[in-house]
Amino acid sequence: MISSPEAAKIVLVSQAHLFKPTYPPSKEKMIGPEALFFHQGAYHSRLKKLVQASFLPSAIRGSVSEIEKIVLNFLPTWDNRSLNTLQEMKKYAFDVAMISVLGDNRDLETEGIKKMYRCLEKGYNSMPIDLPGTPFHKAMKARKLLNVNLRKLIEKRRESRRRQGGGLLGVLLGANDPKLNHHLTDSQIADNIIGVIFAAHDTTASVLTWLLKYLHDNGDLLDAVTREQEEIRGRIAKANRGLTWDDTRSMPLTSRVIQETLRSASILSFTFREAVEDVEFEGYLIPKGWKVLPLFRTIHHCEDFFPHPERFDPSRFE
């Protein structure tokens, strides 16, 4: 286990070629062996750049109005009832993830993909016992059907060449690199689509849940964030328009609250890496095959970098 930023940077960035990602075999089966999580080297680097490109401001700014519609559709369903915040945030995050991954196009296959993914998700953390009736077996059946639906959608998009505004799917369809045998295969695209939904869905929902919890616990901060949002809401109502990308750039306090939530909650507490050869670090030997765990939460709660780390203080990001 490593708990210093310098060590984490070596394992994850500067010397990343010496440490490969490692996950339980059952996760690889569910997500797909071609997903970037299970690779390193040129393929991993190229896929990582493609995924990042699909979430750049230039790529997502056109989706703000669609995301606003999702929120406006959810709000009435939360009135006058008790609810499970995490589960509601998961529903919201899933719908947003589908736009980010598949784009704004309303394909017939999209609903089938949503349904099969929800079945697959129920088996993610189950015991990997592939017998009829077990959650894992049901999840693997859903994974096969999910792959069929994704292949149909990929083929449809390839034939129509509707790649602009197509989210991550559009980016992957348009990828052309000799290092990746020119175009990505359908299997590579499908596995990485499922992988990104898996990575973005639960983590986003957890961050939003913690965000609401911290605002609930800090009344003055909640009032200040509410005033900031009400001011933007007033401008939108006066102009008789919807939310825009520029509006989201006018939320400095809200942005700092999100940053502090990411630090304080540390949704991803650690990750797994495995040494691919003997590695020496600061006089210590990490033998080939040994697991290395960068502890993000320990770094985020280190007094040296964040004074009074137990305090929820968005002003540290001013």
SEVEX-336171 format. One line per 8 residues: number of its first residue (from 1); their letters; for each residue x, y, z of N, C-alpha, C, O. Coordinates in steps of 0.001 Angstrom, whole numbers, plus 500000, padded with zeros to 6 digits. Each point is the difference from the previous one (the first is absolute). Example, Ala and Ser with C-alpha at 12.3 -4.5 7.8 and 13.67 -1.06 7.14 Angstrom:
REM SEVEX-336171
1 = AS = 513190,494310,507800,499110,501190,500000,500900,501200,500000,501036,499981,500665  498614,501069,498615,500820,501190,500060,499230,501090,500730,500509,501108,500169
REM end
This chain:
REM SEVEX-336171
1 = MISSPEAA = 500848,498808,500000,499152,501192,500000,500884,501243,500000,500971,500078,500753  498692,500888,498404,500772,501230,499923,499077,501176,500277,498850,500018,499561  501667,500969,501176,499132,501092,500436,500594,501375,499735,499527,500988,500562  501504,499102,498590,500575,501299,499676,499690,500354,498548,499954,499113,499148  499832,502175,500556,499729,500408,498618,501128,499622,499050,499755,499633,498851  501491,500457,501636,501148,499679,499149,499975,498537,499577,500231,499680,498834  499491,499436,502115,499953,498570,499694,498837,499673,499081,500142,499204,499073  498698,501414,501184,498834,499755,499161,500261,500455,498565,499571,499341,499053
9 = KIVLVSQA = 501128,501778,500783,500320,500497,498665,500912,499034,499253,499840,499801,498796  501106,499604,501902,500909,499041,499379,499225,498772,499519,500200,499532,498879  498918,499955,501972,499252,498785,499670,498984,500238,498893,499808,499146,499135  499538,502021,500890,498877,500244,499088,500359,500828,498763,499256,500000,499019  501894,500714,501023,500309,500905,498890,501400,499780,499443,500161,499426,498923  500864,501036,501820,501351,500034,499436,500592,498615,499741,500751,499820,499041  498917,499192,501812,500504,498635,499823,498839,499014,499848,500092,498848,500424  498825,501617,498971,498798,499172,499894,500234,498714,499226,499291,499015,500207
17 = HLFKPTYP = 501706,500983,498894,500270,498790,499212,500535,498856,500857,500024,498851,499556  500406,501456,501672,500516,498964,500896,498901,499394,500870,500245,499036,500725  498549,501522,499208,498905,499527,500837,498746,499858,499145,499540,500976,499409  499913,497836,500522,498807,499782,499187,498742,500027,500875,500042,499604,501164  498846,500862,498271,498733,499959,500748,499629,498546,500283,500269,499115,499187  499124,500649,501944,499597,498638,500338,498614,500018,500647,499741,500763,500931  499388,498390,498561,498629,499902,500483,499636,498522,500117,500634,499153,499371  498349,500535,501430,499535,498609,500055,499569,499524,498618,499413,500779,499249
25 = PSKEKMIG = 500858,497964,500387,499603,499474,498683,498521,500168,499700,499619,500197,498847  499540,499726,502186,498557,500139,499780,499651,501394,499468,499092,500140,499181  501630,500898,501286,499758,501356,499517,500367,500114,498529,499305,500653,499222  501808,498696,500403,500433,500044,498597,498974,499322,499093,499751,500453,498883  499658,498458,501610,498975,499303,499214,498765,500876,499806,499421,500046,498914  500190,500639,502140,498791,500811,499929,500181,501245,499150,499140,500324,499181  501959,500368,501003,500224,501242,499262,500449,499703,498577,499507,500614,499054  501419,498455,500786,500514,499657,498678,501517,500127,499974,500529,501007,500470
33 = PEALFFHQ = 500187,498011,498999,501469,499977,500049,500678,501102,499203,501186,500263,500201  498075,500397,498884,500617,501048,499187,499898,501381,500660,500524,500974,499459  498810,499127,501700,499872,501287,500686,501377,500485,500445,500861,499199,500363  499337,502100,499606,501329,500558,500270,500500,499696,501404,501208,500011,500235  497874,499714,500722,500418,499718,501377,500948,498811,500087,500833,499934,500903  499043,499131,498165,500726,498741,500094,501263,499981,499147,500583,498941,499766  499836,502239,499769,501156,500063,499106,500985,501066,500464,499690,500831,500853  501492,499124,498568,500993,501042,500181,500729,500172,498671,499737,499271,499044
41 = GAYHSRLK = 501170,501684,500899,500749,500199,498763,499255,500874,498998,499160,500817,500375  501161,498997,498335,499482,500863,498932,498482,499949,499898,499349,501032,499833  500085,497761,500267,498548,499864,499885,499301,500768,501119,499038,500727,499753  501445,499111,501468,499405,500693,501148,500124,501511,499843,499039,500731,500238  502140,499738,499363,500221,501444,499864,499088,500610,498955,499422,501065,500215  500447,498249,498635,499162,500507,498930,498528,500028,500402,499299,500977,499737  500235,497948,500902,498594,499953,500429,499718,501053,501060,498938,500622,500002  502016,499574,500895,499830,500998,501048,499820,501396,499391,499158,500775,500454
49 = KLVQASFL = 501642,499543,498510,499882,501298,499335,498646,500144,499306,499395,501071,500026  500136,497852,499358,498706,500047,499319,498860,500222,500997,499083,500782,499746  500985,498521,501387,498965,500164,501028,500029,501424,500547,498956,500633,500157  502247,499868,500133,500106,501363,500517,499483,501016,498998,499385,500995,500384  500860,498760,498319,499555,500925,498960,498480,500119,499964,499463,501061,499681  499851,497855,500645,498534,500014,499950,499390,500736,501186,498796,500258,500014  502035,500089,500999,499481,500709,501167,500618,501385,500165,499865,500623,501052  500818,499859,497900,500520,501357,500015,498843,500996,499938,498925,499667,499501
57 = PSAIRGSV = 501288,501569,501007,498928,501003,499927,499434,500165,498595,498791,500159,499830  502081,499802,499163,499531,500167,498626,499069,498872,499575,499168,500175,499109  500977,498660,501536,499176,498851,499634,498683,499952,500759,498992,499543,499461  501004,500927,501799,498802,499840,500822,499146,501260,500095,498867,499940,500478  501660,501206,499073,499236,501241,500165,498660,499948,499267,499036,500639,500421  500902,498597,498480,498754,499901,499262,498953,499123,500661,498856,499949,499548  501529,499354,501528,499069,499093,500680,499341,500621,501225,499168,499363,500646  501197,501872,499678,499477,500642,501213,498477,500037,499990,499370,499711,501018
65 = SEIEKIVL = 500031,500639,497850,498538,500097,499944,499348,498639,500210,498947,499909,500631  501675,499018,498839,499460,498657,500185,500100,499571,501464,499087,499369,500533  502019,500975,500105,500175,499663,501415,499001,500774,500856,499466,499469,500974  500282,501790,498658,499002,500792,500718,498624,499350,499899,499253,499976,500978  500410,499500,497854,498708,499325,499823,499887,498791,500921,498937,499742,500565  502164,499515,499588,499991,498838,500887,499685,500439,501428,499173,499392,500680  501501,501679,499767,499770,500508,501360,498547,500443,500172,499360,499662,500995  500123,501089,498043,498629,500511,500097,498974,498865,500003,498926,500134,500588
73 = NFLPTWDN = 501399,498764,498765,499099,498839,500018,500045,499273,501342,499006,499418,500433  502158,500621,500220,500132,499312,501286,499366,500781,501144,499384,499405,500885  500756,501905,499110,499589,500809,501145,498571,499741,500470,499793,499842,501203  499210,500106,497910,498629,499762,500478,499831,498651,500698,499126,499851,500854  501698,499175,498793,499869,498667,500602,500540,499961,501424,499799,499017,500713  500888,502050,499707,500575,500043,501348,499129,500789,500983,500313,500057,501189  498614,500545,498334,499164,500841,500852,499219,499176,501023,499436,498953,499681  500546,501543,501549,499116,499493,501053,500126,498501,500249,498994,499316,500193
81 = RSLNTLQE = 502218,500175,499804,500193,498588,500350,501417,499776,500493,500918,500749,499667  499242,498211,501128,501335,499595,500426,500648,499220,498870,499324,499279,499265  501973,500864,500599,500675,499280,498929,501403,499607,500421,500580,500565,500927  499941,498457,498367,501376,499562,500199,500880,500853,499084,499988,499830,498781  500762,501073,501808,500759,500972,499211,500965,499328,499033,500066,500377,498830  500686,498630,501647,500975,499342,499137,499330,499346,498794,500496,500100,498878  498377,499231,501358,499327,499321,498892,499447,501006,498985,500046,499756,498795  499436,501364,501690,499493,501024,499085,501137,500633,499209,499856,500287,498812
89 = MKKYAFDV = 501279,499930,501858,501155,500566,499296,500560,499019,498978,500540,500407,498971  499329,498303,501313,500454,498993,499038,499132,500017,498742,500503,499843,498888  498195,500348,501298,499110,500097,498838,500365,501219,499147,500078,499922,498774  500143,501199,501908,500354,501225,499294,501353,499855,499300,500132,500331,498822  500870,499174,501905,501347,499871,499436,500012,499038,498820,500754,500191,499045  498413,498777,501020,499941,499035,498906,499462,500652,498728,500541,499787,498915  498402,501002,501216,499427,500662,498831,500984,500997,499385,500088,500122,498778  500651,500587,502077,501006,500936,499494,501145,499240,499335,500513,500423,498964
97 = AMISVLGD = 499887,498453,501634,501076,499193,499423,499627,499493,498619,500852,499930,499114  497875,499714,500692,499558,499503,498706,500127,501079,498922,500359,499702,498861  499346,501553,501500,500177,501097,499048,501482,500198,499697,500383,500172,498843  500454,499803,502202,501431,500219,499818,500639,498898,499167,500938,500248,499241  498553,498542,500905,500604,498857,499317,499414,499775,498616,500738,499761,499044  497932,500314,500837,499345,499675,498733,499578,501225,499204,499623,499873,498835  500433,501304,501763,499607,501209,499291,498527,500291,500159,499284,499282,500697  500267,501778,498651,498617,500450,500128,499032,499252,499098,498786,500152,500137
105 = NRDLETEG = 501733,499042,498939,499128,499304,499053,499115,498980,500714,500480,499263,500861  498265,500687,498800,499051,499076,500616,499874,498743,499139,499032,499868,499251  501907,499226,500839,499959,498758,499235,499078,498994,500681,499830,500027,501219  499582,499093,497992,499119,498967,500550,500756,499092,500953,499421,499484,500956  501871,500314,498794,500787,499079,500825,500319,500571,501385,500360,499252,500909  499508,502069,499256,500401,500634,501252,499240,499454,501204,500606,499736,501038  498076,500091,498843,499202,499498,501123,500406,498574,500364,500042,499642,501177  500258,499544,497806,500463,498643,500269,501325,499990,500717,500228,499170,500880
113 = IKKMYRCL = 500654,501750,498754,501307,500117,500652,499824,500394,501461,500664,499449,500876  498443,501504,499390,499727,500419,501384,499504,498825,500836,500479,499773,501111  498559,499483,498348,499396,498889,500733,501022,498923,500314,500063,499513,501128  500739,500112,497883,500989,498934,500203,501108,500438,500947,500507,499194,500780  499873,502091,499154,501052,500466,500905,499534,499944,501446,500768,499632,500888  497984,500729,499350,499476,499954,501377,500000,498569,500536,500244,499780,501186  499486,499255,497950,500072,498586,500415,501446,499603,500283,500286,499290,500963  500608,501174,498192,501420,499695,500185,500526,500582,501302,500772,499357,500712
121 = EKGYNSMP = 498806,501860,499590,500484,500705,501189,499690,499246,501295,500781,500049,500950  498099,499265,499089,499600,499280,501216,500968,498873,500356,500034,499548,501145  500747,500002,497883,500923,498906,500279,501445,500407,500164,500863,499143,500191  499429,502169,499738,501382,500468,500046,500748,499536,501245,501135,499532,499914  498226,500600,501230,500681,499670,501254,499536,498671,500591,500159,499755,501196  499269,499393,497962,499543,498696,500477,501144,498989,499963,501028,500229,499363  498775,498653,501327,500972,498912,499933,500033,499451,498568,498944,499745,499422  502246,500069,499996,500098,499544,498599,499682,498512,499830,500846,499207,499586
129 = IDLPGTPF = 497912,500442,500747,499544,498613,499859,499041,499951,498818,498869,500477,500089  501584,498947,498811,499219,500026,498758,499073,498791,499913,500176,499116,499162  498832,500871,501729,498991,498945,500013,498626,500631,499823,499773,501114,500471  499303,498193,498855,498660,500556,499783,499367,500483,501304,500021,499299,501012  499421,501902,498947,499329,500555,501170,500850,500944,500821,499468,500782,500788  501852,499160,499043,500876,500881,500783,500060,501381,499349,499828,500119,498787  500418,500940,502020,500119,501354,499428,501081,500092,498925,499846,500716,499010  501247,498553,501195,501093,500046,499027,499558,499402,498670,500305,500548,498941
137 = HKAMKARK = 498984,498341,501107,499529,499344,498775,499024,500907,499250,500070,500125,498778  499018,500507,501968,499047,500911,499381,500732,501190,499364,499636,500461,498918  501402,500026,501774,500767,501128,499490,500740,499634,498717,500078,500811,499077  500464,497977,500858,500726,499586,498804,499048,499810,498815,500370,500270,498858  498411,499268,501410,499002,499907,498923,499659,501401,499489,499872,500223,498796  499985,500713,502140,499711,501380,499610,501165,500591,499212,499801,500785,499073  501423,498826,501307,501185,500511,499290,499982,499560,498534,500346,500788,499120  499263,497989,500611,499930,499517,498617,498949,500764,499203,500241,500388,498857
145 = LLNVNLRK = 498595,499825,501748,498943,500750,499321,500392,501468,499814,499668,500619,498989  501037,499923,501995,500483,501374,499905,500961,500141,498830,499966,500989,499268  500888,498013,500564,500957,500018,498897,499279,499966,498652,500407,500673,499053  498515,498532,500868,499216,499929,498757,499407,501364,499663,500076,500448,498856  499330,500216,502144,499403,501316,499778,501038,501044,499617,499759,500837,499130  501398,499108,501525,501051,500957,499678,500532,499780,498590,500259,500958,499271  499906,497763,500343,500486,499702,498651,499032,500542,498945,500431,500537,498979  498264,499323,501266,499002,500523,499062,500119,501520,499873,499947,500557,498903
153 = LIEKRRES = 500216,500096,502252,500112,501459,499988,501282,500444,499303,499991,500961,499232  501108,498342,501034,501282,500334,499368,499906,499842,498486,500463,500860,499250  498939,498041,500307,499843,499757,498565,499120,501084,499362,500277,500483,498902  498683,499875,501801,499077,501025,499493,500709,501342,499865,499836,500693,498996  500954,499676,502018,500714,501274,499949,501099,499975,498926,500254,501006,499337  500387,497842,500503,501036,499903,498960,499393,500228,498616,500555,500729,499178  498311,498644,500583,499367,500102,498682,499484,501402,499719,500105,500495,498878  499336,500144,502148,499432,501329,499788,501036,501109,500095,499773,501126,499557
161 = RRRQGGGL = 501412,498518,501052,501090,500971,500182,499558,501205,500820,500513,501103,499814  498530,498686,501096,499560,501085,500877,500921,500037,501206,499666,499477,501063  501479,501134,498774,500982,499978,501076,500046,501311,500777,500325,500001,501187  499354,501114,498160,500038,501271,500698,498927,500022,501081,498861,499598,499762  501505,500869,501419,499059,500059,501104,499609,498642,500539,498976,499858,500668  501843,499143,499041,499661,498647,500394,500633,499533,501287,500093,498793,500220  500351,502113,500649,500601,499617,501264,501263,499169,499815,500672,500084,498972  499637,499116,502039,501183,499151,499937,499923,499039,498824,501014,499727,499358
169 = LGVLLGAN = 497803,499758,500354,499845,499077,498883,500443,500657,498697,500678,499371,499188  498946,501877,500608,500412,500711,498802,501503,500171,499926,500596,499872,498930  500024,500420,502218,501459,500167,500043,500696,498686,499656,500954,499985,499221  498573,498915,501356,500627,498701,499760,499801,499546,498553,500898,499405,499403  497925,500875,500037,499747,499637,498604,500900,500785,499051,500388,499500,498944  499938,501727,501437,500832,500839,499141,501487,499827,500220,500806,500608,499295  499576,498561,501686,501428,499823,500300,500699,499287,498853,499504,499000,499479  501643,501522,500137,500784,499404,498917,501472,500158,500339,500554,501092,499880
177 = DPKLNHHL = 500077,497825,500540,501394,500046,500428,500690,498707,499600,499508,498920,500329  501629,501157,498965,500727,498792,499596,500379,499104,501174,500087,498781,499853  500142,501833,501327,500388,499210,501170,498843,499121,500488,500216,499018,500709  498563,501341,498906,498834,499229,500424,499380,499271,498811,498787,499797,499941  502066,499814,499113,499505,499345,498784,498973,500885,499300,498949,499539,499555  501394,501761,500363,499156,500997,499355,498702,500208,500797,500016,500731,500990  498877,498658,498618,498741,500215,500709,499831,498973,501120,500490,498875,499911  498807,501538,501140,499704,499075,501092,498984,498961,499531,499133,500290,499176
185 = TDSQIADN = 500987,498505,501359,499040,498948,499668,498714,500214,500796,499967,500768,500962  498978,498538,498619,498733,500099,500724,500159,499535,501447,499408,500583,500908  501384,498375,499306,500216,499486,501362,500706,501033,500865,499632,500193,501159  501376,500471,498290,500719,501019,500756,499083,501161,500351,500053,500520,501115  499107,499890,497940,499073,501103,500265,498969,499597,501047,499748,500752,500941  499655,498069,498905,498958,499559,500934,500540,499867,501418,499364,500457,500950  501808,498920,499204,500569,499811,501340,500320,501334,500661,499805,500157,501205  500684,500802,498018,500350,501289,500592,498775,500854,500298,500022,500811,500926
193 = IIGVIFAA = 498906,499016,498297,498744,500679,500324,499485,499506,501352,499649,500800,500867  500309,497878,499305,499536,499422,501265,500925,500413,501138,499541,500301,501102  501752,499711,498630,500978,500364,501022,499832,501416,500497,500097,500251,501201  499651,500686,497892,499853,501400,500403,498699,500202,500776,499975,500749,500977  498951,498594,498603,498754,500088,500769,500230,499463,501410,499557,500597,500982  501134,498277,499107,500309,499403,501299,500810,500954,500867,499724,500147,501190  501278,500505,498215,500888,500881,500772,499302,501286,500428,500252,500513,501090  498864,500011,498049,499404,501310,500255,498727,499951,500831,499678,500955,500706
201 = HDTTASVL = 499608,497948,499212,498657,499918,500565,499997,500077,501525,499496,500969,500567  501053,498033,500094,499965,499943,501462,500795,501130,500646,499573,500568,501005  501592,499759,498414,500839,501033,500611,499302,501353,499987,500027,500724,500995  499350,499619,497884,499291,501281,499910,498843,500049,500990,499794,501006,500678  499454,497901,499399,498873,499946,500935,500477,500145,501444,499356,500674,500804  501752,498705,499519,500539,500090,501367,500458,501419,500322,499757,500498,501099  500906,500153,497945,500440,501382,500216,498801,500914,500234,500029,500838,500901  498922,499011,498301,498811,500841,500155,499319,499761,501343,499487,500934,500616
209 = TWLLKYLH = 500508,497814,499836,499391,499680,501297,500776,500648,501138,499408,500584,500908  501922,499312,499043,500834,500637,501024,499868,501524,499935,499991,500672,501032  499910,499860,497767,499832,501445,499834,498758,500486,500741,500057,500997,500720  498825,498306,499109,498766,500369,500687,500139,499850,501506,499458,500797,500765  501272,498175,499657,500210,499780,501433,500807,501146,500615,499657,500504,501069  501415,499902,498249,500835,501086,500530,499236,501318,500033,500152,500773,500946  499026,499500,498037,499208,501223,500002,498965,499976,501126,499740,501018,500640  499676,497811,499591,499034,499853,501097,500662,500288,501339,499393,500613,500878
217 = DNGDLLDA = 501856,498942,499280,500707,500154,501274,500581,501396,500190,500417,500346,501105  499619,500463,497838,500594,501340,500075,498973,501014,499480,500006,500376,498828  499120,500050,502079,498874,500854,499628,500388,501295,499320,499375,500396,499017  501668,500282,501502,500421,501270,499404,500482,499788,498573,499740,500819,499119  500956,498087,500662,500502,499690,498664,498841,499677,499058,500002,500404,498838  499013,498867,501673,498817,499689,499207,499292,501279,499576,499577,500123,498851  500289,500833,502073,499350,501272,499674,500774,500748,498919,499401,500569,499088  501917,499432,501010,500830,500717,499034,499909,499367,498616,499892,500706,498998
225 = VTREQEEI = 500151,497955,500946,499871,499302,498716,498616,500243,499404,499866,500189,498791  499102,499806,502061,498638,500248,499530,499883,501389,499386,499372,500170,498955  501231,500821,501694,499964,501369,499456,500685,500060,498638,499511,500658,499081  501616,498658,500793,500719,499998,498722,499149,499377,498901,499942,500511,498882  499402,498384,501444,499166,499322,499008,498735,500795,499680,499560,500039,498851  499867,500586,502157,498787,500807,499775,500300,501205,499114,499161,500408,499196  502030,500159,500950,500388,501131,499155,500057,499578,498534,499518,500715,499122  501071,498126,500622,500074,499479,498631,498610,499640,499496,499669,500251,498841
233 = RGRIAKAN = 499527,499165,502025,498632,499650,499630,499204,501241,499611,499199,499964,499066  501026,501136,501655,499303,501247,499684,500394,500527,498626,499148,500467,499245  502135,499458,500431,500462,500467,498690,499388,499158,498879,499618,500521,498952  500297,498167,501290,499436,499095,498997,498519,500306,499777,499529,500052,498864  499739,500151,502245,498565,500284,499892,499756,501331,499297,499083,500126,499189  501746,500865,501131,499845,501324,499398,500244,499959,498498,499334,500696,499234  501628,498483,500351,500329,499891,498573,499120,498976,499288,500081,499833,498783  499069,499477,502002,499098,498977,499438,500778,498971,499174,499706,499781,498824
241 = RGLTWDDT = 501277,499601,501802,500839,499005,499327,500355,498882,500965,499634,500040,501174  501077,498970,498324,500452,498906,500836,501422,500226,500500,500636,501000,499666  499847,498073,501125,501358,500059,500529,501001,499836,498863,499786,499204,499086  501307,501551,500974,501044,499912,498979,501341,499651,500639,500152,500031,501222  500800,499642,497940,501353,499698,500487,500590,501196,500744,500646,499830,501033  499132,501390,498443,500527,501196,500651,499428,500165,501402,500692,500483,500897  498054,499123,499302,499406,500062,501345,500768,499105,500969,500235,500375,501149  500153,498443,498381,500721,499075,500885,501375,500526,500359,500579,499593,501007
249 = RSMPLTSR = 499954,501315,498170,501299,500614,500296,499860,501166,500969,501001,500591,500405  497775,499744,499968,499749,501121,500907,499566,499509,501379,499169,500625,500659  501394,498262,499764,499649,499392,501285,501269,499740,500819,500293,498847,500320  500468,502201,500026,501285,499771,500692,499858,499282,501339,500785,499101,500303  498234,501279,500492,499838,499355,501308,499552,498553,499827,500523,499102,500660  498511,500672,498456,499544,498636,499750,501157,499118,499537,500112,498849,500421  500744,501688,498718,501156,499241,499508,500950,499646,501128,500523,498887,500054  499702,502068,500856,500898,499720,501136,499394,498951,500935,500719,499170,500556
257 = VIQETLRS = 497967,500870,499614,499336,498998,500839,500174,498607,499388,500227,499026,500719  499667,500885,497968,500204,498713,499318,501435,499521,500199,500224,498826,500294  500751,502071,499548,501405,499629,500182,500261,499513,501420,500691,499002,500202  498760,501699,500772,500214,499601,501396,499298,498678,500304,500492,499210,500806  498370,500546,498558,499316,498716,500160,500875,498866,499464,500130,498954,500636  500464,501260,498195,500885,498986,499418,501174,499709,500923,500410,498848,500143  500135,502199,500489,501117,499800,500924,499565,499297,501275,500587,498999,500410  498375,501544,500208,499595,499516,501315,499420,498586,499959,500340,499161,500834
265 = ASILSFTF = 498789,500580,498196,499358,498683,499914,500936,498953,499415,499929,498827,500367  500960,501598,498713,500945,499078,499358,499293,498716,499562,500267,498914,500514  498828,501242,498526,499179,498880,499550,500853,498800,499594,499686,498860,500345  501396,501405,498919,500956,498934,499674,501098,500043,501040,500941,500784,499883  498946,498377,501136,500952,500039,501102,501375,499467,499596,501021,500435,500533  499000,498624,498529,501268,499424,499549,499770,499304,498664,498862,499855,499555  502210,499722,499818,499906,499203,498789,501063,498913,500048,500953,500100,500773  498892,498860,498406,500931,498886,499985,500950,500096,498814,499576,500276,498878
273 = REAVEDVE = 501704,499497,501373,500982,499834,498955,500885,498805,500361,500108,499626,501168  500523,499781,497815,500875,498846,500213,501330,500250,499298,500021,500381,498829  501091,499406,501878,501322,500200,499417,500252,498950,498917,499853,498803,500246  500528,501647,498555,500253,499068,498892,501444,499525,499995,500357,499093,499249  500475,501519,501590,501384,499568,500195,500456,500508,501357,499296,500783,500637  501875,498780,499811,500524,500510,501262,500218,501506,499888,500630,500475,499054  498844,500273,501919,500111,501458,499974,500603,500479,501313,499571,499593,501079  501436,501281,498815,500602,500584,501198,499482,501420,500163,500027,500793,499059
281 = FEGYLIPK = 499504,499518,502138,499469,501335,500272,500465,500457,501373,499651,499404,501018  501146,501669,498997,500517,500603,501231,500623,498953,500933,499769,500001,501209  501016,499120,498197,500702,499004,500788,499219,498743,500300,500531,499061,500593  498196,500910,498999,499158,498818,500224,499843,499226,498699,499929,500589,498922  500016,498085,501186,499794,499155,498831,498540,499548,499948,499468,499451,500965  499910,500789,497904,498646,499500,499764,500147,498839,499017,500214,500234,498810  499676,498526,501655,500215,498845,499118,498941,499898,498892,498863,500440,500170  501520,498990,498732,499079,499764,498891,498804,499181,500497,500159,499014,500719
289 = GWKVLPLF = 498643,501417,498880,498784,499292,500388,499348,500525,501264,498860,499647,500300  501849,501196,500448,499411,500545,501224,498992,501097,499650,500174,500744,499034  498769,499335,501777,498980,501018,499823,500427,501308,500672,500604,499995,501073  499072,501115,498277,500294,501331,500531,498688,500778,500061,499259,500066,499018  500464,500520,502141,498740,500724,500194,500279,501468,500319,500355,500309,501137  499499,500608,497900,500052,501429,500326,498757,500382,500798,498875,499760,499561  501332,500831,501603,498887,500332,500899,499617,501464,499819,500585,500882,500629  498437,499373,498515,499609,501371,499690,499417,500717,501208,500265,501183,500218
297 = RTIHHCED = 498945,498102,500558,499367,500645,501156,501049,500503,500992,499846,501082,500567  501204,498150,499642,501056,500425,500915,500669,501272,499501,500312,500894,500787  499907,499185,497903,500607,501196,499415,499071,501193,500154,500441,501090,500366  498266,498710,499354,499030,501096,500062,499757,500493,501422,499508,501111,500200  500835,498070,500783,499790,500382,501395,501326,500217,500734,500075,499885,501224  500957,500427,498011,501314,500266,500595,500080,501452,500462,499744,500922,499225  500610,499269,502030,500088,501336,500597,500998,500890,499258,499818,501216,499936  501230,498185,499507,501034,500782,499312,499455,500718,498767,500464,501084,499646
305 = FFPHPERF = 498557,498307,499712,499447,500588,498774,498663,500706,500235,499678,500978,499325  499555,498518,501634,498678,500557,500273,499854,500229,501505,499562,499100,500716  500799,502097,499779,499867,500288,501433,498584,499713,500496,499015,500285,499320  500910,499150,501871,498712,499606,500583,499197,499161,499001,498893,500383,499623  501645,498497,499954,499359,499198,498938,498617,499492,500352,499206,499712,499104  500483,500169,502191,498687,499499,500403,498907,501065,499811,498810,499691,500056  501599,501540,499724,499049,501101,499847,499570,500120,498534,500834,499963,499096  497859,500179,500683,499505,500212,498639,500103,501479,499692,499206,500801,500493
313 = DPSRFE = 501778,499567,498685,500333,501410,499790,500275,500272,498519,501145,499894,499562  497822,500454,499660,500186,500287,498574,500941,501164,499733,500537,500107,498897  499678,500766,502078,500856,501163,499772,501452,499601,499735,500777,500808,499493  499593,497966,500840,501377,499557,499736,500272,499901,498494,501153,499883,499586  497799,500164,499602,500171,499933,498552,499811,501357,499313,499841,500070,498781  500178,501013,502020,499889,501338,499398,501283,500342,499242,500106,501082,499422
REM end
